[in-house]
Amino acid sequence: MKKTIAILGLLLLILFEFARVYLIMPMPGSQNFNSIDLAYFLGSNKWIIRLIGYLLVSIPCVLILRNANKTEKIIIGGLTAMYLSVFYVFTFEMEADKMFYQPTKVVKTSLAANKIPDNKLVIGVVIDSVASAYPIQLIGYHHQVVDNINGNPIMVTYCTVCRTGRIYSLMVNGKQESFRLVGMDHFNAMFEDATTKSWWRQSTGECIAGPLKGYKLQEIESDQLILSSWARIHPNTKILQPDALFKDEFEDMDSYDKGISRGNLTKRDTASWKNKSWILGIQDGANAKTYDWNQLTKQRIIQDSLPNNPIVILLESDTASFHAYSSVINNEILIFRIKQDSIWDVNTGSKWSYEGVCMDGKLKGKVLKSIRCYQEFLHSWEFFHPQSIRYND
């Protein structure tokens, strides 16, 4: 009996350590289950579960090692060694925040002192007229960078498996919160807050498990474009610089901007409407729409209409920097055309910039209203925006 209890107890402990990490890391099949509640239960109660397991197996194991035959001792000793190995690997090597670290310090410079190449993709944000740019090559490794702009604490996040860049306020229930990378949910990075140990999705800012379940972080509007385009719009921008401690990790991310990657989880499928195809996603209130990146690259302009909101999507000549705007001015729907880098509306012949500003013509000085849009992998956008409709011209 004691041998059975010892063997079953050790096997259950091994299974627990494996399942605790398997359910929230990108292992074969792990991200296809709706198992976040089970994963959260195992993760938040890990020491209680371990203590029960240790109490269950400790006395039978001691008795066996003292009195049992050689074969039984080898079995119990082997299982104990296996558990200790699994415990070490899954606790100190395979947990998300042991694989991806935040920068030791956040250093931003002006354009004059910047070391980031102009053609690198950045996530740009403006808070209180202060512009900052965060290269995806850097935040893609870190997954999150905590910054403070004019007294506004923010978390700049990026998930390379979903190709999702987001910026959130760190204020939760009136206090500044801190987060650690805890794992993944349906291939999207997931964070745990330090106060309540709740779990949060990176792509939506929604708390999906724990005491704050249902709460949403305040997203701060941001743009994704190459650094030279961002600098053209915001010449006084500050740019995040690489932490030398992670030089090798950043080099591994060098080609990620272009969709080239060693891993299948982060590599682009250049065909349209595949799981790893690039798309442009637009969320406008309760309405969402999905646009094929290949089509946008070919046309460089797409005019469409969300319910009660005509829009125009523009892609700059670098084929990486994109913008989306409401195409309504003075209660009139403008029809736009683009040739090389010239944008004009058919209605009045006025000339426009990629920043949505009319530069010349009858509408000079008018500004188009910006629409939030994101470049992502198709599987991510459609999973987290199940109501999204695919655009077909």
Secondary structure, DSSP 4 states (H G I P E B T S, - for coil): -HHHHHHHHHHHHHHHHHHHHHTTS--TTGGGS--HHHHHHHHHTHHHHHHHHHHHHHHHHHHHHHHS-HHHHHHHHHHHHHHHHHHHHHHHTSSHHHHS---SS--EE-TTT--S-TTSEEEEEEETTEEEEEEHHHHHHHSEEEEEETTEEEEEEEETTTTEEEEEE-EETTEE--EEEEEEETTEEEEEETTT--EEETTT-BEEESTTTT-B--B---EEEEHHHHHHH-TT-EEE---GGGHHHHHHTTTGGGT--SSTTTPPP-STTSTT-EEEEEEETTEEEEEEHHHHHHHSEEEEEETTEEEEEEE-TTSS-EEEEE-EETTEE--EEEETTEEEETTT--EE-TTSBEEESTTTT-BPPB--EEEEEHHHHHHH-TT-EE---
